[in-house]
Amino acid sequence: MPLLELDRVDLGHGTQVVLPGLSLTFEAGERVALLGQSGAGKSTLLAEIRRRLDSEAAWCPQGHGLVPLLSVYHNVYMGRLERHGALANLINLLKPRHEAWQEIGLLVRELGLEGLLRRPVEQLSGGQRQRVAIARALYQQRSIFLGDEPLASVDPHQALRLLARIQARHTSSIIALHQHRLALDHFDRVIGLRDGQVVLDAPARELTLASLDALYPDAGPSNHEAGVAAST
């Protein structure tokens, strides 16, 4: 059985339809990259996928979705809030649970955030906040990873390492990206959106950087070179 099927559905916000008559099928075990200009509908599509998969999928939103005044530890811990009662979560807010502290400590160390467990997120750099958001998603321990530009705030080398960790921990992933080289080299399938339509849906191995230019018509002929520079 497919992981998820969308059959001629209209997706949008309220009465505004962003993706009309959308039909897509996602298979279990696939690594799918979503590409397209800002406003093409990537976030709208991910929101619908997340709604349908519900608790099956870990979620890493655009903009991180962190609580600035809380520590790195507490922001990562929020990935499992629903697994504990309100009282247990309140106690953890005041006195971190030993087991959770140890597990989260190992996780953030793996992501290059060692020594920052107690630091409020508001004191972190953009790249560090990005990694905290990824750590929170990994801490959910789910088989599917959904990410809306989860690698946008880190340099290309860190992006590659973080993507490897994400894919190693999840059997399926659907991730919106702007890094074309990552999409081609580290995903099974690329879905391209433009003007509210799916204009590209193909195995990554059949595509080239140049073939992705059609997704960015406003970028001009230099878009191919920009995609290379952003991913190397």
C-alpha positions as CSV (number, residue, x, y, z in Angstrom):
1,M,0.0,0.0,0.0
2,P,1.2,3.5,-0.7
3,L,2.2,5.7,2.2
4,L,-0.2,8.4,1.0
5,E,-2.4,9.2,-2.0
6,L,-3.9,12.5,-3.0
7,D,-6.5,12.2,-5.7
8,R,-7.6,15.4,-7.4
9,V,-7.8,17.4,-4.1
10,D,-7.8,21.2,-3.8
11,L,-5.3,22.4,-1.2
12,G,-5.1,25.9,0.2
13,H,-5.9,28.2,3.1
14,G,-9.5,28.9,3.9
15,T,-11.2,29.8,0.6
16,Q,-8.0,30.4,-1.2
17,V,-6.9,27.4,-3.3
18,V,-3.2,27.2,-3.8
19,L,-2.9,23.7,-5.4
20,P,-6.0,22.9,-7.4
21,G,-6.9,19.3,-8.4
22,L,-3.7,17.8,-7.0
23,S,-2.9,14.1,-7.6
24,L,0.2,12.6,-6.0
25,T,1.1,9.2,-4.6
26,F,3.9,8.8,-2.1
27,E,5.4,5.3,-1.5
28,A,6.7,4.0,1.8
29,G,10.5,4.1,1.9
30,E,10.8,7.0,-0.6
31,R,13.0,10.0,-0.1
32,V,11.3,12.8,-1.8
33,A,12.6,16.4,-2.4
34,L,10.1,19.2,-3.0
35,L,11.4,22.0,-5.2
36,G,9.9,25.3,-6.4
37,Q,10.0,29.0,-5.9
38,S,8.6,30.6,-2.7
39,G,4.8,30.6,-3.0
40,A,4.7,27.7,-5.3
41,G,2.8,25.6,-2.8
42,K,5.5,23.5,-1.1
43,S,4.4,24.5,2.5
44,T,0.7,24.0,1.6
45,L,1.5,20.5,0.3
46,L,3.5,19.6,3.4
47,A,0.8,20.8,5.7
48,E,-1.7,18.5,4.0
49,I,0.7,15.5,4.1
50,R,1.3,16.2,7.8
51,R,-2.4,16.4,8.5
52,R,-3.0,13.1,6.8
53,L,-0.1,11.2,8.3
54,D,-0.7,12.8,11.8
55,S,1.4,11.0,14.5
56,E,3.2,8.8,12.0
57,A,5.5,11.7,10.9
58,A,8.1,13.8,12.6
59,W,7.8,17.5,11.7
60,C,10.4,20.2,11.2
61,P,8.7,23.4,10.2
62,Q,9.9,26.4,8.3
63,G,10.9,29.1,10.8
64,H,11.9,26.4,13.3
65,G,8.9,26.8,15.6
66,L,11.0,27.0,18.8
67,V,10.2,28.8,22.1
68,P,12.9,31.4,22.3
69,L,12.9,31.8,26.1
70,L,13.2,28.0,26.8
71,S,16.5,26.1,26.8
72,V,17.7,23.8,24.0
73,Y,16.8,20.9,26.2
74,H,13.2,21.9,26.7
75,N,12.7,22.8,23.1
76,V,14.0,19.3,22.0
77,Y,11.9,17.6,24.8
78,M,8.8,19.2,23.3
79,G,9.1,16.6,20.6
80,R,7.6,14.0,23.0
81,L,5.3,16.2,25.1
82,E,2.2,14.1,24.1
83,R,3.8,10.9,25.5
84,H,3.7,12.3,29.1
85,G,0.9,13.7,31.3
86,A,0.6,17.4,32.0
87,L,2.0,17.0,35.6
88,A,5.1,15.1,34.4
89,N,5.7,17.8,31.8
90,L,5.4,20.5,34.3
91,I,7.8,18.8,36.7
92,N,10.3,18.3,33.8
93,L,10.1,22.0,33.1
94,L,11.3,22.7,36.6
95,K,13.6,19.7,37.0
96,P,14.6,17.9,33.8
97,R,14.1,14.1,33.8
98,H,17.4,12.3,34.1
99,E,16.8,9.9,31.3
100,A,15.5,12.6,28.9
101,W,18.5,14.8,29.8
102,Q,20.9,12.1,28.9
103,E,19.2,11.1,25.7
104,I,18.8,14.7,24.5
105,G,22.4,15.4,25.5
106,L,23.6,12.6,23.2
107,L,21.3,13.8,20.3
108,V,22.4,17.5,20.4
109,R,26.0,16.5,20.7
110,E,25.6,14.5,17.5
111,L,24.3,17.6,15.8
112,G,27.1,19.8,17.0
113,L,25.3,21.5,19.9
114,E,27.4,20.1,22.7
115,G,27.4,22.2,25.8
116,L,24.3,24.2,24.9
117,L,21.6,22.2,26.6
118,R,20.8,24.9,29.2
119,R,21.2,27.8,26.8
120,P,18.0,29.7,25.9
121,V,17.2,29.4,22.2
122,E,17.0,33.1,21.8
123,Q,20.8,33.3,22.4
124,L,21.6,30.9,19.6
125,S,22.6,31.6,16.0
126,G,20.3,30.9,13.1
127,G,22.2,27.7,12.2
128,Q,22.1,26.5,15.8
129,R,18.4,27.1,16.0
130,Q,17.9,25.1,12.8
131,R,19.8,22.2,14.4
132,V,17.6,22.4,17.5
133,A,14.5,22.2,15.4
134,I,16.0,19.1,13.6
135,A,16.9,17.6,17.0
136,R,13.3,18.0,18.2
137,A,12.0,16.2,15.1
138,L,14.6,13.4,15.5
139,Y,13.6,13.1,19.2
140,Q,10.1,12.2,18.1
141,Q,11.4,8.8,16.9
142,R,9.0,8.4,14.0
143,S,9.5,6.5,10.8
144,I,8.6,9.4,8.5
145,F,10.3,12.8,8.4
146,L,8.6,15.9,7.0
147,G,10.6,19.1,6.7
148,D,9.9,22.5,5.3
149,E,13.3,24.0,4.4
150,P,15.0,22.3,7.4
151,L,18.4,22.9,6.0
152,A,18.0,26.6,4.9
153,S,20.0,28.2,7.7
154,V,23.1,26.0,7.7
155,D,26.1,25.9,5.4
156,P,26.3,23.3,2.6
157,H,28.7,21.0,4.5
158,Q,26.5,21.0,7.6
159,A,23.4,20.5,5.4
160,L,24.9,17.3,4.0
161,R,25.7,16.0,7.4
162,L,22.3,16.8,8.8
163,L,20.5,15.3,5.9
164,A,22.5,12.1,6.3
165,R,21.4,11.9,10.0
166,I,17.8,12.6,9.1
167,Q,17.7,9.9,6.4
168,A,19.5,7.4,8.6
169,R,16.8,7.7,11.3
170,H,13.7,7.7,9.0
171,T,12.6,5.1,6.5
172,S,10.7,7.8,4.5
173,S,11.3,11.5,4.1
174,I,9.5,14.3,2.2
175,I,11.5,17.5,2.4
176,A,11.2,21.0,0.8
177,L,14.6,22.3,-0.3
178,H,16.3,24.9,-2.4
179,Q,19.6,23.0,-2.6
180,H,19.4,21.4,-6.1
181,R,22.5,19.3,-5.7
182,L,21.2,17.7,-2.5
183,A,17.9,17.0,-4.2
184,L,19.6,15.2,-7.1
185,D,22.3,13.3,-5.1
186,H,20.5,12.3,-1.9
187,F,16.9,11.7,-2.8
188,D,15.0,9.1,-4.8
189,R,12.5,11.4,-6.4
190,V,12.0,15.1,-7.1
191,I,8.6,16.8,-7.2
192,G,8.7,20.3,-8.7
193,L,5.9,22.9,-8.1
194,R,5.3,26.0,-10.1
195,D,2.3,28.3,-10.1
196,G,0.2,25.9,-8.1
197,Q,0.9,22.9,-10.3
198,V,3.1,19.8,-10.3
199,V,5.3,20.5,-13.3
200,L,8.0,17.9,-12.5
201,D,7.8,14.5,-10.9
202,A,10.6,12.1,-11.7
203,P,13.3,9.9,-10.2
204,A,16.3,12.0,-9.2
205,R,18.7,9.9,-11.2
206,E,16.9,11.0,-14.4
207,L,17.4,14.7,-13.8
208,T,20.1,17.2,-14.1
209,L,20.7,20.6,-12.5
210,A,19.8,22.2,-15.8
211,S,16.5,20.4,-15.9
212,L,15.4,22.1,-12.7
213,D,15.7,25.5,-14.1
214,A,12.1,25.4,-15.4
215,L,10.9,25.6,-11.7
216,Y,12.5,29.0,-11.4
217,P,11.5,31.0,-14.4
218,D,12.2,34.4,-12.8
219,A,15.8,33.5,-12.0
220,G,17.0,33.8,-15.6
221,P,19.7,31.8,-17.3
222,S,22.1,32.1,-14.3
223,N,19.8,30.0,-12.1
224,H,21.7,26.8,-13.0
225,E,25.0,28.3,-11.8
226,A,23.3,29.6,-8.7
227,G,22.0,26.2,-7.9
228,V,25.5,24.7,-8.2
229,A,27.0,27.4,-6.0
230,A,24.4,27.0,-3.3
231,S,25.0,23.3,-3.1
232,T,28.8,22.9,-3.3
